[in-house]
Amino acid sequence: MLTTMLAAEDMVHYSEMSWLGAGLCAVLVIAGSILVFASARAMYLAPDAISQINMLGPGVGVGLPLLIAANLVHTWDTQGFELGILLKSVLAITGLLVVQAAGSSVMGRALHATHWDHTVPLSGGKKVKEPK
């Protein structure tokens, strides 16, 4: 009985989302999802490896932070403002942007270090020879 009472004190009580919070959350999720999907599709259609690396930008730089912001809005609307949640969200977005910048640099350097002709189409086609 005592453990049940102690567990009841630690429970987080959720409330239903307001229409404004749900609408804002929906807009952020849809926009972020569209950007991530568009980046994935652009990477698939990119003609070479360098272009594929460049296509990561909108999805990781804007799409994923929008999804994190949507989670923040949802949490604030159901649980109320919590400083810890805000700090986690800011740290996640900052870390995401730093890792994206460093990752793009590392992938670009690795691609050039292989001395691979990155202008050849990835589909296995032949590169068109330039006239002299």
TIVO-2410 file (N, C-alpha, C; in nm, 3 decimals):
# residues 132
REC num residu      c1      c2      c3 atome chaine
REC   1      M   0.082  -0.118   0.000     N      A
REC   1      M   0.000   0.000   0.000    CA      A
REC   1      M   0.088   0.126   0.000     C      A
REC   2      L   0.195   0.124   0.079     N      A
REC   2      L   0.283   0.239   0.087    CA      A
REC   2      L   0.352   0.264  -0.047     C      A
REC   3      T   0.397   0.157  -0.113     N      A
REC   3      T   0.463   0.176  -0.243    CA      A
REC   3      T   0.367   0.230  -0.347     C      A
REC   4      T   0.241   0.193  -0.341     N      A
REC   4      T   0.142   0.245  -0.436    CA      A
REC   4      T   0.121   0.394  -0.413     C      A
REC   5      M   0.118   0.435  -0.288     N      A
REC   5      M   0.100   0.577  -0.258    CA      A
REC   5      M   0.223   0.657  -0.300     C      A
REC   6      L   0.342   0.603  -0.281     N      A
REC   6      L   0.463   0.673  -0.322    CA      A
REC   6      L   0.470   0.683  -0.474     C      A
REC   7      A   0.429   0.578  -0.542     N      A
REC   7      A   0.431   0.580  -0.689    CA      A
REC   7      A   0.329   0.680  -0.742     C      A
REC   8      A   0.218   0.695  -0.675     N      A
REC   8      A   0.115   0.789  -0.719    CA      A
REC   8      A   0.164   0.934  -0.709     C      A
REC   9      E   0.251   0.963  -0.614     N      A
REC   9      E   0.304   1.098  -0.600    CA      A
REC   9      E   0.397   1.134  -0.714     C      A
REC  10      D   0.467   1.035  -0.769     N      A
REC  10      D   0.564   1.060  -0.876    CA      A
REC  10      D   0.501   1.060  -1.015     C      A
REC  11      M   0.374   1.032  -1.025     N      A
REC  11      M   0.310   1.026  -1.156    CA      A
REC  11      M   0.298   1.165  -1.217     C      A
REC  12      V   0.318   1.172  -1.348     N      A
REC  12      V   0.299   1.297  -1.420    CA      A
REC  12      V   0.156   1.298  -1.470     C      A
REC  13      H   0.086   1.404  -1.443     N      A
REC  13      H  -0.053   1.416  -1.485    CA      A
REC  13      H  -0.058   1.493  -1.616     C      A
REC  14      Y  -0.110   1.429  -1.718     N      A
REC  14      Y  -0.122   1.490  -1.849    CA      A
REC  14      Y  -0.259   1.553  -1.864     C      A
REC  15      S  -0.262   1.656  -1.945     N      A
REC  15      S  -0.390   1.716  -1.980    CA      A
REC  15      S  -0.403   1.710  -2.132     C      A
REC  16      E  -0.522   1.731  -2.181     N      A
REC  16      E  -0.542   1.728  -2.325    CA      A
REC  16      E  -0.484   1.853  -2.388     C      A
REC  17      M  -0.444   1.839  -2.513     N      A
REC  17      M  -0.388   1.953  -2.585    CA      A
REC  17      M  -0.497   2.052  -2.621     C      A
REC  18      S  -0.460   2.179  -2.621     N      A
REC  18      S  -0.552   2.281  -2.669    CA      A
REC  18      S  -0.553   2.280  -2.821     C      A
REC  19      W  -0.651   2.341  -2.882     N      A
REC  19      W  -0.658   2.342  -3.028    CA      A
REC  19      W  -0.544   2.421  -3.088     C      A
REC  20      L  -0.499   2.527  -3.019     N      A
REC  20      L  -0.387   2.606  -3.069    CA      A
REC  20      L  -0.257   2.525  -3.063     C      A
REC  21      G  -0.235   2.457  -2.951     N      A
REC  21      G  -0.115   2.375  -2.938    CA      A
REC  21      G  -0.114   2.259  -3.037     C      A
REC  22      A  -0.229   2.196  -3.054     N      A
REC  22      A  -0.238   2.084  -3.149    CA      A
REC  22      A  -0.216   2.133  -3.292     C      A
REC  23      G  -0.271   2.248  -3.325     N      A
REC  23      G  -0.252   2.302  -3.459    CA      A
REC  23      G  -0.107   2.340  -3.486     C      A
REC  24      L  -0.044   2.407  -3.390     N      A
REC  24      L   0.096   2.445  -3.405    CA      A
REC  24      L   0.185   2.322  -3.414     C      A
REC  25      C   0.157   2.224  -3.330     N      A
REC  25      C   0.234   2.100  -3.331    CA      A
REC  25      C   0.218   2.029  -3.466     C      A
REC  26      A   0.096   2.025  -3.518     N      A
REC  26      A   0.071   1.960  -3.647    CA      A
REC  26      A   0.144   2.030  -3.760     C      A
REC  27      V   0.143   2.163  -3.760     N      A
REC  27      V   0.212   2.239  -3.865    CA      A
REC  27      V   0.362   2.212  -3.860     C      A
REC  28      L   0.419   2.211  -3.740     N      A
REC  28      L   0.563   2.186  -3.726    CA      A
REC  28      L   0.599   2.044  -3.770     C      A
REC  29      V   0.518   1.947  -3.732     N      A
REC  29      V   0.546   1.807  -3.769    CA      A
REC  29      V   0.534   1.789  -3.920     C      A
REC  30      I   0.430   1.845  -3.980     N      A
REC  30      I   0.412   1.829  -4.125    CA      A
REC  30      I   0.524   1.898  -4.202     C      A
REC  31      A   0.561   2.019  -4.161     N      A
REC  31      A   0.670   2.091  -4.230    CA      A
REC  31      A   0.803   2.017  -4.214     C      A
REC  32      G   0.833   1.971  -4.093     N      A
REC  32      G   0.957   1.897  -4.071    CA      A
REC  32      G   0.960   1.767  -4.149     C      A
REC  33      S   0.849   1.696  -4.152     N      A
REC  33      S   0.843   1.570  -4.224    CA      A
REC  33      S   0.859   1.590  -4.374     C      A
REC  34      I   0.798   1.696  -4.428     N      A
REC  34      I   0.812   1.724  -4.570    CA      A
REC  34      I   0.957   1.755  -4.605     C      A
REC  35      L   1.025   1.832  -4.520     N      A
REC  35      L   1.165   1.864  -4.547    CA      A
REC  35      L   1.254   1.741  -4.540     C      A
REC  36      V   1.230   1.654  -4.443     N      A
REC  36      V   1.310   1.531  -4.433    CA      A
REC  36      V   1.284   1.441  -4.554     C      A
REC  37      F   1.157   1.427  -4.593     N      A
REC  37      F   1.124   1.345  -4.709    CA      A
REC  37      F   1.183   1.404  -4.837     C      A
REC  38      A   1.173   1.536  -4.854     N      A
REC  38      A   1.227   1.600  -4.974    CA      A
REC  38      A   1.378   1.584  -4.981     C      A
REC  39      S   1.446   1.592  -4.867     N      A
REC  39      S   1.591   1.573  -4.865    CA      A
REC  39      S   1.628   1.429  -4.901     C      A
REC  40      A   1.553   1.333  -4.848     N      A
REC  40      A   1.580   1.193  -4.880    CA      A
REC  40      A   1.557   1.166  -5.028     C      A
REC  41      R   1.450   1.222  -5.082     N      A
REC  41      R   1.422   1.203  -5.225    CA      A
REC  41      R   1.528   1.271  -5.311     C      A
REC  42      A   1.570   1.390  -5.273     N      A
REC  42      A   1.674   1.460  -5.349    CA      A
REC  42      A   1.806   1.385  -5.342     C      A
REC  43      M   1.836   1.325  -5.227     N      A
REC  43      M   1.960   1.245  -5.218    CA      A
REC  43      M   1.953   1.125  -5.312     C      A
REC  44      Y   1.836   1.064  -5.321     N      A
REC  44      Y   1.819   0.949  -5.408    CA      A
REC  44      Y   1.836   0.988  -5.555     C      A
REC  45      L   1.791   1.107  -5.590     N      A
REC  45      L   1.797   1.151  -5.729    CA      A
REC  45      L   1.925   1.227  -5.764     C      A
REC  46      A   2.010   1.254  -5.667     N      A
REC  46      A   2.132   1.331  -5.693    CA      A
REC  46      A   2.224   1.257  -5.789     C      A
REC  47      P   2.288   1.331  -5.878     N      A
REC  47      P   2.369   1.265  -5.981    CA      A
REC  47      P   2.504   1.214  -5.931     C      A
REC  48      D   2.557   1.269  -5.825     N      A
REC  48      D   2.687   1.222  -5.778    CA      A
REC  48      D   2.695   1.232  -5.625     C      A
REC  49      A   2.805   1.182  -5.571     N      A
REC  49      A   2.819   1.170  -5.425    CA      A
REC  49      A   2.824   1.305  -5.356     C      A
REC  50      I   2.891   1.403  -5.417     N      A
REC  50      I   2.900   1.535  -5.352    CA      A
REC  50      I   2.762   1.598  -5.345     C      A
REC  51      S   2.684   1.582  -5.449     N      A
REC  51      S   2.548   1.636  -5.447    CA      A
REC  51      S   2.464   1.566  -5.341     C      A
REC  52      Q   2.485   1.437  -5.322     N      A
REC  52      Q   2.411   1.366  -5.218    CA      A
REC  52      Q   2.444   1.421  -5.080     C      A
REC  53      I   2.572   1.450  -5.056     N      A
REC  53      I   2.611   1.506  -4.927    CA      A
REC  53      I   2.544   1.643  -4.907     C      A
REC  54      N   2.538   1.722  -5.013     N      A
REC  54      N   2.477   1.855  -5.004    CA      A
REC  54      N   2.327   1.849  -4.979     C      A
REC  55      M   2.263   1.741  -5.019     N      A
REC  55      M   2.119   1.728  -5.002    CA      A
REC  55      M   2.079   1.700  -4.857     C      A
REC  56      L   2.174   1.670  -4.771     N      A
REC  56      L   2.143   1.647  -4.629    CA      A
REC  56      L   2.102   1.776  -4.558     C      A
REC  57      G   2.145   1.889  -4.609     N      A
REC  57      G   2.126   2.017  -4.542    CA      A
REC  57      G   1.985   2.051  -4.498     C      A
REC  58      P   1.888   2.057  -4.590     N      A
REC  58      P   1.753   2.097  -4.549    CA      A
REC  58      P   1.687   2.000  -4.450     C      A
REC  59      G   1.708   1.872  -4.471     N      A
REC  59      G   1.644   1.774  -4.382    CA      A
REC  59      G   1.700   1.776  -4.242     C      A
REC  60      V   1.833   1.778  -4.233     N      A
REC  60      V   1.897   1.773  -4.101    CA      A
REC  60      V   1.904   1.912  -4.039     C      A
REC  61      G   1.923   2.015  -4.120     N      A
REC  61      G   1.939   2.150  -4.067    CA      A
REC  61      G   1.810   2.220  -4.032     C      A
REC  62      V   1.700   2.185  -4.099     N      A
REC  62      V   1.573   2.251  -4.074    CA      A
REC  62      V   1.464   2.151  -4.034     C      A
REC  63      G   1.456   2.038  -4.106     N      A
REC  63      G   1.348   1.942  -4.082    CA      A
REC  63      G   1.352   1.880  -3.944     C      A
REC  64      L   1.466   1.829  -3.903     N      A
REC  64      L   1.475   1.765  -3.771    CA      A
REC  64      L   1.460   1.866  -3.656     C      A
REC  65      P   1.517   1.988  -3.664     N      A
REC  65      P   1.487   2.086  -3.559    CA      A
REC  65      P   1.338   2.121  -3.550     C      A
REC  66      L   1.267   2.121  -3.664     N      A
REC  66      L   1.123   2.145  -3.658    CA      A
REC  66      L   1.051   2.032  -3.584     C      A
REC  67      L   1.096   1.909  -3.603     N      A
REC  67      L   1.036   1.797  -3.531    CA      A
REC  67      L   1.065   1.806  -3.381     C      A
REC  68      I   1.185   1.849  -3.345     N      A
REC  68      I   1.218   1.867  -3.203    CA      A
REC  68      I   1.133   1.980  -3.144     C      A
REC  69      A   1.115   2.087  -3.220     N      A
REC  69      A   1.030   2.198  -3.173    CA      A
REC  69      A   0.885   2.153  -3.157     C      A
REC  70      A   0.838   2.065  -3.245     N      A
REC  70      A   0.701   2.013  -3.232    CA      A
REC  70      A   0.687   1.932  -3.103     C      A
REC  71      N   0.789   1.854  -3.071     N      A
REC  71      N   0.787   1.778  -2.946    CA      A
REC  71      N   0.786   1.873  -2.826     C      A
REC  72      L   0.860   1.981  -2.835     N      A
REC  72      L   0.864   2.080  -2.727    CA      A
REC  72      L   0.726   2.145  -2.710     C      A
REC  73      V   0.662   2.181  -2.820     N      A
REC  73      V   0.528   2.241  -2.812    CA      A
REC  73      V   0.429   2.142  -2.751     C      A
REC  74      H   0.436   2.017  -2.793     N      A
REC  74      H   0.345   1.915  -2.739    CA      A
REC  74      H   0.366   1.897  -2.589     C      A
REC  75      T   0.490   1.890  -2.546     N      A
REC  75      T   0.520   1.873  -2.404    CA      A
REC  75      T   0.471   1.993  -2.323     C      A
REC  76      W   0.496   2.114  -2.373     N      A
REC  76      W   0.451   2.233  -2.301    CA      A
REC  76      W   0.300   2.240  -2.294     C      A
REC  77      D   0.233   2.196  -2.399     N      A
REC  77      D   0.088   2.206  -2.401    CA      A
REC  77      D   0.023   2.102  -2.310     C      A
REC  78      T   0.086   1.986  -2.293     N      A
REC  78      T   0.026   1.882  -2.210    CA      A
REC  78      T   0.075   1.885  -2.066     C      A
REC  79      Q   0.202   1.921  -2.044     N      A
REC  79      Q   0.259   1.918  -1.909    CA      A
REC  79      Q   0.284   2.056  -1.851     C      A
REC  80      G   0.285   2.156  -1.933     N      A
REC  80      G   0.320   2.290  -1.887    CA      A
REC  80      G   0.468   2.317  -1.910     C      A
REC  81      F   0.508   2.441  -1.885     N      A
REC  81      F   0.648   2.480  -1.908    CA      A
REC  81      F   0.740   2.412  -1.808     C      A
REC  82      E   0.846   2.353  -1.861     N      A
REC  82      E   0.952   2.297  -1.777    CA      A
REC  82      E   1.085   2.341  -1.835     C      A
REC  83      L   1.169   2.399  -1.753     N      A
REC  83      L   1.298   2.448  -1.798    CA      A
REC  83      L   1.386   2.335  -1.849     C      A
REC  84      G   1.380   2.220  -1.786     N      A
REC  84      G   1.462   2.106  -1.828    CA      A
REC  84      G   1.430   2.061  -1.969     C      A
REC  85      I   1.303   2.059  -2.004     N      A
REC  85      I   1.262   2.020  -2.138    CA      A
REC  85      I   1.312   2.122  -2.240     C      A
REC  86      L   1.304   2.250  -2.206     N      A
REC  86      L   1.355   2.354  -2.295    CA      A
REC  86      L   1.505   2.338  -2.317     C      A
REC  87      L   1.579   2.316  -2.210     N      A
REC  87      L   1.724   2.300  -2.221    CA      A
REC  87      L   1.761   2.177  -2.303     C      A
REC  88      K   1.688   2.067  -2.284     N      A
REC  88      K   1.714   1.946  -2.364    CA      A
REC  88      K   1.689   1.972  -2.511     C      A
REC  89      S   1.582   2.044  -2.542     N      A
REC  89      S   1.549   2.073  -2.681    CA      A
REC  89      S   1.653   2.163  -2.746     C      A
REC  90      V   1.694   2.267  -2.675     N      A
REC  90      V   1.796   2.358  -2.727    CA      A
REC  90      V   1.927   2.283  -2.746     C      A
REC  91      L   1.963   2.199  -2.652     N      A
REC  91      L   2.087   2.121  -2.663    CA      A
REC  91      L   2.079   2.022  -2.780     C      A
REC  92      A   1.963   1.960  -2.799     N      A
REC  92      A   1.947   1.865  -2.910    CA      A
REC  92      A   1.958   1.936  -3.045     C      A
REC  93      I   1.895   2.052  -3.059     N      A
REC  93      I   1.903   2.125  -3.185    CA      A
REC  93      I   2.045   2.175  -3.210     C      A
REC  94      T   2.110   2.228  -3.108     N      A
REC  94      T   2.248   2.275  -3.122    CA      A
REC  94      T   2.340   2.160  -3.158     C      A
REC  95      G   2.328   2.049  -3.088     N      A
REC  95      G   2.410   1.932  -3.119    CA      A
REC  95      G   2.386   1.880  -3.260     C      A
REC  96      L   2.262   1.881  -3.302     N      A
REC  96      L   2.228   1.836  -3.437    CA      A
REC  96      L   2.295   1.923  -3.542     C      A
REC  97      L   2.292   2.053  -3.524     N      A
REC  97      L   2.352   2.143  -3.621    CA      A
REC  97      L   2.505   2.132  -3.622     C      A
REC  98      V   2.566   2.115  -3.505     N      A
REC  98      V   2.711   2.099  -3.498    CA      A
REC  98      V   2.754   1.967  -3.563     C      A
REC  99      V   2.683   1.860  -3.533     N      A
REC  99      V   2.717   1.730  -3.590    CA      A
REC  99      V   2.696   1.731  -3.741     C      A
REC 100      Q   2.592   1.800  -3.788     N      A
REC 100      Q   2.568   1.809  -3.932    CA      A
REC 100      Q   2.683   1.881  -4.001     C      A
REC 101      A   2.727   1.991  -3.947     N      A
REC 101      A   2.836   2.067  -4.008    CA      A
REC 101      A   2.965   1.986  -4.009     C      A
REC 102      A   2.997   1.925  -3.896     N      A
REC 102      A   3.119   1.845  -3.890    CA      A
REC 102      A   3.108   1.722  -3.979     C      A
REC 103      G   2.992   1.658  -3.981     N      A
REC 103      G   2.972   1.539  -4.062    CA      A
REC 103      G   2.983   1.567  -4.210     C      A
REC 104      S   2.927   1.678  -4.256     N      A
REC 104      S   2.938   1.714  -4.398    CA      A
REC 104      S   3.084   1.739  -4.436     C      A
REC 105      S   3.156   1.805  -4.349     N      A
REC 105      S   3.298   1.830  -4.376    CA      A
REC 105      S   3.377   1.699  -4.383     C      A
REC 106      V   3.353   1.610  -4.289     N      A
REC 106      V   3.425   1.483  -4.287    CA      A
REC 106      V   3.390   1.399  -4.410     C      A
REC 107      M   3.260   1.395  -4.445     N      A
REC 107      M   3.221   1.316  -4.562    CA      A
REC 107      M   3.280   1.374  -4.691     C      A
REC 108      G   3.282   1.505  -4.703     N      A
REC 108      G   3.342   1.568  -4.822    CA      A
REC 108      G   3.490   1.541  -4.832     C      A
REC 109      R   3.561   1.551  -4.721     N      A
REC 109      R   3.705   1.523  -4.721    CA      A
REC 109      R   3.732   1.376  -4.752     C      A
REC 110      A   3.652   1.288  -4.697     N      A
REC 110      A   3.670   1.146  -4.723    CA      A
REC 110      A   3.645   1.114  -4.870     C      A
REC 111      L   3.548   1.179  -4.929     N      A
REC 111      L   3.519   1.157  -5.070    CA      A
REC 111      L   3.634   1.203  -5.157     C      A
REC 112      H   3.691   1.318  -5.126     N      A
REC 112      H   3.804   1.367  -5.204    CA      A
REC 112      H   3.931   1.288  -5.177     C      A
REC 113      A   3.945   1.233  -5.058     N      A
REC 113      A   4.066   1.157  -5.024    CA      A
REC 113      A   4.073   1.025  -5.101     C      A
REC 114      T   3.961   0.975  -5.148     N      A
REC 114      T   3.962   0.849  -5.222    CA      A
REC 114      T   4.009   0.866  -5.365     C      A
REC 115      H   4.022   0.990  -5.410     N      A
REC 115      H   4.061   1.021  -5.548    CA      A
REC 115      H   3.964   0.958  -5.647     C      A
REC 116      W   3.839   0.948  -5.605     N      A
REC 116      W   3.736   0.891  -5.691    CA      A
REC 116      W   3.676   1.002  -5.773     C      A
REC 117      D   3.648   0.976  -5.898     N      A
REC 117      D   3.588   1.077  -5.984    CA      A
REC 117      D   3.442   1.094  -5.944     C      A
REC 118      H   3.414   1.195  -5.866     N      A
REC 118      H   3.281   1.213  -5.811    CA      A
REC 118      H   3.182   1.270  -5.912     C      A
REC 119      T   3.228   1.300  -6.032     N      A
REC 119      T   3.137   1.352  -6.133    CA      A
REC 119      T   3.074   1.241  -6.216     C      A
REC 120      V   3.119   1.118  -6.199     N      A
REC 120      V   3.060   1.006  -6.271    CA      A
REC 120      V   2.924   0.976  -6.211     C      A
REC 121      P   2.822   0.958  -6.294     N      A
REC 121      P   2.689   0.928  -6.239    CA      A
REC 121      P   2.690   0.801  -6.154     C      A
REC 122      L   2.614   0.804  -6.045     N      A
REC 122      L   2.610   0.688  -5.956    CA      A
REC 122      L   2.532   0.572  -6.015     C      A
REC 123      S   2.456   0.598  -6.121     N      A
REC 123      S   2.376   0.493  -6.181    CA      A
REC 123      S   2.461   0.394  -6.260     C      A
REC 124      G   2.591   0.417  -6.273     N      A
REC 124      G   2.678   0.327  -6.347    CA      A
REC 124      G   2.695   0.368  -6.491     C      A
REC 125      G   2.636   0.480  -6.529     N      A
REC 125      G   2.649   0.527  -6.667    CA      A
REC 125      G   2.788   0.580  -6.694     C      A
REC 126      K   2.814   0.607  -6.819     N      A
REC 126      K   2.945   0.658  -6.860    CA      A
REC 126      K   2.944   0.810  -6.852     C      A
REC 127      K   3.056   0.865  -6.814     N      A
REC 127      K   3.071   1.010  -6.810    CA      A
REC 127      K   3.091   1.061  -6.953     C      A
REC 128      V   3.019   1.166  -6.986     N      A
REC 128      V   3.031   1.224  -7.119    CA      A
REC 128      V   3.163   1.296  -7.130     C      A
REC 129      K   3.239   1.266  -7.235     N      A
REC 129      K   3.369   1.332  -7.254    CA      A
REC 129      K   3.348   1.473  -7.303     C      A
REC 130      E   3.425   1.563  -7.247     N      A
REC 130      E   3.415   1.703  -7.286    CA      A
REC 130      E   3.494   1.725  -7.413     C      A
REC 131      P   3.442   1.809  -7.503     N      A
REC 131      P   3.518   1.838  -7.626    CA      A
REC 131      P   3.642   1.920  -7.593     C      A
REC 132      K   3.748   1.898  -7.673     N      A
REC 132      K   3.875   1.970  -7.648    CA      A
REC 132      K   3.883   2.100  -7.718     C      A
***
